[in-house]
Amino acid sequence: MSARLRRRTTAAVATGVAALLAVAGVSATATAAPAAVSVPHGLTISDGTRHVIVGGKSIDFGTVVRDLAWNPSGTKAAFIDGHGNLVVSDPDGSHRVTAAANPGNQTWSHPTWQVAAADRTNGIPAKNNIIFAAKIHGSTVLESVKATSNHGKPARISLNSDDPEAGALPKTNNTWPNAGGSYGTSVYENTHNGEVYIRDDYLRQQGGALTKGSEPALAPDGEEVVFVRSVGGHDHLFVDDLTAGTNAVKDITPHATTDYTEPTWSPNGKTIAFRTPRGTYTVTKTAHGFGSPVKASSHTGLPAYRR
């Protein structure tokens, strides 16, 4: 069983337990919430329940929280709620707004904030969007909605190749979007061919394949991508330096003895947090690359950084 399937199975079991408690007349909030957790500054962890570790405390968001992501300023969270809707809230789960309501028979996942300042020289308006993956009739596509929307209508993202000789980019099986940098650049994975792609949403709205891998995350400066790739039966973390040309992809966890998944960058681009079966770990940049993994928390879930 793959690490990703194990995580999804665990989440399904947790959801089923909550449903049984509800039938028995026991509120989901009556289950034991995580105690105070020691985590590095800014690191948050969501685990598919209504409780999110924020600032080392378990915060009850009042609804199921899946795939939580923070906007660049850390003032708003975006996530998929228990009804499958895309929701935006304050950092404590209050003032929830349904940015987009799931129309039904769709599975939405992994929202990411696409934020960029206006470029008056080139006539490009500011961006404040949320990109997410939508599984519709068995096909997964990338969609986008204004972050300030209230029951907005998502739009399909256009995917065009920047290399005419490479052929058209795949339109389906695209998932795990992640945006970063100053110009609204994003990366995503294609589950059919196992490629990580990058999309330039600044001038030409074009992109192309980067390398083999999954679960990519773009560095805050837009110059590096961390992603997952299987090596010797375990998921390792790799970093692709987009400014380095050839031989730019490096395994930053070469001694992994378990699965390292769901990586995310710290706001300063110096640290990568990731998930393991034994908790949440981090690796930090050194003068010669990246250091050894360090356990940041025994709590297991999706890591995300809040500025």
N, C-alpha and C positions, 0 to 999 in steps of 0.2 A: 504493500500500500504506500503511495507517495506521501510526502510530508504535507502537500497541499490537500490531498484527500483526507488525511488524518485530521487536519485542522477543521475542514468542513464537516466531517463526521462528528467531531467533538462539539462544534457549534450547534449542530442539529440536535444532539442529545441534550445540550443545555436548554435549547428552546423547548424541547419536548417536556423536560422536567418542569419548566416554568408553566407550561400549559396544564400539566397534571395538577400542579399546586393551585392554579386558578380554579379548576373544576372542583377541587376539594375545599374551596373557599379560603385558601391561603394566599395572601398577596405575594407577588414576586419580590416585593421589597422586604418581606419577612425573612427571606433567605439571608444567610450570613453575608454581609458585605465585606469586601477586603479591608483589613486594618490599615492603619497608616503605613505607607510604603516609602522607604528611602530610595529616592531616584535622583539622578543628576539634574541640575537646574534646567528647567525648560522642557524636560522629557515627560511626555504623557503616554499613557497606555490604555487602550480600549480593548475589551475582550468579548464583545458581542452581547453583553448584558446592558442594563441601564446605568451601571456604575462605571465611571471613568477615573483613572488615576491622574489627577491634575495637581501640581504643586505638592506632590507627596501625600495627597489626601484622596479618599474615595468620594467622588462627587456623584450624587444621584441626579441624572439628567431628566428623570421623569418619563423616559421612554427608552426603548431599546436603541442602542447606539452601535452601528456597524460601520467600519471603514472611516473612522473619524480623521479629518484633516483640518489644519489651521490655516487661516489666511496669513499673508506675510507679516502683518502687524501683530498677530496674536489676539486680535479683538473679537474674532468670530470663528466658530467651528462649523464645518459642514459634515454631514453624515447621512447614512441611510437608516431610517427608523424602522420600527417593527412592522409597519404597513408597506414597506418598500418604497416610501417616498424620499425625496431629497430634501433635507431639512437644514436650515441655518439657525444657529443659536448663539447666545452669549457664552463666555467660557464656563459658566456654571450650569449651562443647560436651560437657562431662563430665556424669555422672549423668543421662543421658537417660532420660526416662520417656515411654512412649506414652500420652498423655492419652486419645486415642481412636484406634482402629484402623479404617482405611478398610475397609468390608465388601466392596469390589470394585465395579467398574463405576460408580464415582463419582470426581469430580475435586474435591478440596478446595483452597481457596485463601484467602489473605489473613486469617490469624488476627489478632485484636486483643484486648487485655486489657480486661475490664470489671471495674473495682475500685471499690468504694464502701464507706464505713464504715456501721455499723449506725445506724439512727435509732430509738431506743427510744421517742421521743415518738409516732411514727406506727406503731410496731410493724413496722418494715421491717428485716429482717436484713441483715448485711453481704453484699457481693457480691464474689466472686473467680472470675469466669468467663472463658472464652475464647469469643468469637464468631467464626464463620468462614462462608465461603460454600461451599455444597456443590452441585455440578452432578449431578443425579440424573435419568437418563432424558431428558436434554436440557433440563431445567428447573433453573434455579439458585435456591436458597433460602438463607435464613440459619438457621444452627443454633448451638447453644451447649452447652458442657460445662463442668463444674467444672474450674478450673485445677489442682486437686490430684488429679484423677482418674487412675487407672491402668487403661487400657482401659475408660474410661467410655462410656456410651451417650449420644450427642448428642441434644438435644431441639430440635424445630422452634420457632423464635421466632415469637411471635404478633405480628401487625402490624394495629393498629386505628387508624382515623382519628380525629383530635381535632376534625374538622370534619364534622358530619353532612351538610352540604350538598355537600361535596366528593366524596362517594361513598366506596366501599371502596378501600383501598390495594391495589396489585398484590401478589399473593402469590408470584409467580415472577419470574424475570429480575432478582432483587435480588442485588447483589454488592458487593464492595469495602467491607465494614463497617469502621468505625473508631470506637472508644469513647474518651471523655474526660470531664473534669470530675469533680466530687465526687459525682455522683448516678447514675452509670452510664449517662449519655446516650450515644447512638450516632448516627452518620450512615452512609448507604450510598447507592449509586447503583442506578438501574434501567436496564438496558441496552436495554429495549424502548422506553421513552418519553423517555429521556435526562434524567430528573429526578434531582436530589439530594434525599434525604429525611432527616428527623431523627426519632428515636424517643426518647420520654421513658420511661425504665424505672424511674422513681422511685415514683410513686403510681398513675398510671392506665395505664401501659404503652400510651400512645397516641403518635401522631405524624402527620406530614404532609409534603407536598412543600415544598421551600425555593426551588429555582431550577433552571434548566437547567445541566447540567454532569456531570462524572464524576470518579472517583478522589478523593472528599472525605476530608478529615482535620479532626477537631474539635480546637480549641485546648485546652490543658490546663485553662484556666479554664471551658471550655464556652461561651464567649461569641462565638467566631468560628469560621467554617468556611472552609478553603481548598479549592479544587477546580479542576479543569481544564475549559477551554472553548475550542473552536476559534474562532480569529479570523484572517481573511485567509489561511487555508491552514496556520496553525501553531497548536499548542496553547499557550495562555496560562494563567497562574495568576490566579485571581480569589479575593477574600476577601469573605465575607458576614458583616457585623457583626450578630449576632442581637439586639443591644441598641439598634440605631440606627433601627429602623423602616424607612420608605421610603428608596429610593436608597442602600441599605446595601451593595450589591454593587459592588465596584470591581476593575478590571483592575490588578494590581500589577506586571505585566510587559508594559506596552503596546508596548514596542519589540522584542519577541521576534522573532528571525529564524530560529529553529529550534523544535523541539518541547520544551516544558517540561512534564514529567509526574511522577507519583508523589510529590506533595508530602508533607512531614511537618513537624510543629512541634517546636521545641526545648522542653525541659522548662519553661523560663521564659516561653515564649510570645512571645519576642522575635524569633526567627529561623525561617525556613522553608527547609528543604533540599529539593532536587528533582533529578530526573534529566534529563539532556540526552544527545544522541548523542555529545557530546564530553567527558562526565564529569559529576561531581556539583557542583552550584552551590547557593548560598544567597542569600537576600534577607533583610535585617534591617530592623526597624521604625525609623523616624526620627520626628522631631517632626511631620512632615507626611505620614506614610503609610509607604511602604517605599522603601528605597534601590534602587540598581541591582544586578542579579545579579553575584555574585562567584564565581569558580571556587574550589571548596573542595578538589577532588581530580580528577585525570585518570582515576581509576578509575570505571567505569560500572557501576551496579547499583541495587538498591533501597535508598534511604537510610532510616535509622531512628536515633532518638536514644536513648542509654542514659544515665540519670542518673548 
